[in-house]
Amino acid sequence: MRSFSFLWAVSLVYLCQMQGSSSVTPVFVKKGDDVLLNVTTADDLEEDAVVLWKFNKQTILVRFIPDREPTVSPVYTGRLEFSVKNYSMKLKNLEEADSGVYTAQATGIQTQLILAEHNVIVQDPVSPVELTVDSVSRSSDSCNLTVTCSTQDSHINSTFRCDNQNCSQEGGQRSQVTASGASLHVYLGGNGSIICNHSNNVSWIEDMKTIEHFCRDVQDNDSNDNVTVTVVVCFVILFLVIVVFAAVFFHRRRGKSDKTQQNIDNTVYEVPQVETTGQPRYQSPAGDASGVSPTSTYSLVGPHAGNMGSTETKGKTLPETLYAQVEKTSKS
């Protein structure tokens, strides 16, 4: 009975001396990255205490012995760095198998302390995510969008409504845990944007769409249709106006041409007659029964009776100058 009481008392003392054993710090590490594990306190260590880093309280990674070089387990050679000054340990290129509890333990002649304890969780980076707009409906005062936020093993659907410059998400923010343990979220962000986020403790990725872009496209399509109709109508009207003006212009030009030709056809030319003694100076053209003399008077030009001087000048014979008086016949 006394021996049992003695062992119980020793166990209580030992548990009290194992400070910090219940405080395990979670540490998330992305696969392929490094992790630095520090010792929280090492000020109260005995001079001859031995410090060990253990994995899952079984495998010794590194051992710090006073007045000796630290020794590293052959399994971790090349993957582990340490500091003798503060007993920190850096583990490189972590894989999923490296997930577990890493404990720094100090053992002396009289005490045994837990200096640090870290629960290392190695995770893969999240897979890409895609946000797609499934449908857009627009009325005169609102615009509704239905979207799908999806990753390789999960998806979420949600609807967003915009009214008078204000947008809201029906049912609030949507989220779920994926098969890989990551979180998938779809929610309304700032400046009227929709955000699809896929994240875990070591990485995150997101896709974003702007609501205004899709609502404006719907409005622009309607506007474009109206503009197209307007342009076609204007073009047809302009074409008809050009045709009418062209027809009027050619009609007027043709009318002037016909009138000029008619004036030319109505012009009467008189036949010149040779004036002889005893005959009238003018004879009407044949077939003119009116007997009215036109205003034009023609007369045969003959030699002038006067002396105009010599017709020869410096050995050259000049043509004779002919003059005649043209008289206008009186109207009957």
Number of C-alpha atoms within 10 A of each C-alpha: 5 7 8 9 10 10 11 12 12 12 12 11 12 15 13 13 15 17 14 14 16 9 12 15 13 13 18 17 24 21 17 15 12 16 19 13 21 18 17 15 13 16 7 7 17 15 9 13 19 17 24 22 26 18 19 14 13 10 12 19 22 23 21 20 15 13 7 8 10 15 14 19 12 10 11 14 12 10 14 19 15 18 12 12 7 13 21 17 20 14 18 16 14 20 17 15 8 16 18 17 18 24 25 27 22 23 16 14 10 9 14 21 24 23 23 24 26 20 18 21 21 23 22 17 19 21 15 15 20 18 22 15 16 12 11 17 13 16 10 7 9 15 22 21 19 16 21 17 28 22 19 13 9 15 18 17 16 19 19 20 17 19 13 8 9 10 19 16 19 11 9 13 12 17 18 15 14 17 10 14 13 20 18 25 19 28 21 21 14 9 11 17 15 21 20 27 23 28 21 20 18 17 15 17 16 17 17 18 18 15 22 15 11 19 18 13 13 17 14 13 11 12 12 13 11 11 13 12 12 11 12 11 12 12 12 11 12 12 11 12 12 11 12 11 11 11 12 11 11 11 12 10 11 11 10 12 11 11 11 10 10 11 9 10 9 8 7 8 9 15 13 16 16 13 15 9 6 6 9 11 19 20 16 16 14 7 7 10 8 7 12 11 18 14 11 13 16 18 16 14 13 11 10 12 8 6 6 9 6 9 13 11 8 6 7 8 10 10 8 12 10 10 12 11 9 12 11 15 15 8 9 6
